[in-house]
Amino acid sequence: MRTSAHDAVVRSISGRLELRHRVTQVREWRIERTMDAAGFVLSITGADGASQSFFVGATDAGDIGEVLRREAAWADAGAPAIKEQ
């Protein structure tokens, strides 16, 4: 994981309110392959029905996957979940 990306991720899951934006529950998500192999499109629909699509490059996809695996392992180990404030 790139150092700057890791620092941003650590801060974003640290629970520090000043580093968070307003969040909404994910209602639906979808991953679509692009014509080239450089990444994929991640489409997310929120609980309010608003949706947004993002192109995710291969490096970022790996970083996101690593963070999700760590978060899942942390949750499985009984650590308290990060609460939305």
Secondary structure, DSSP 4 states (H G I P E B T S, - for coil): --HHHHHHHHHHTTT-GGG------EEEEEEEE-SSSSEEEEEEEETTS-EEEEEEEHHHHHHHHHHHHHHHHHHHTTPPPPPP-
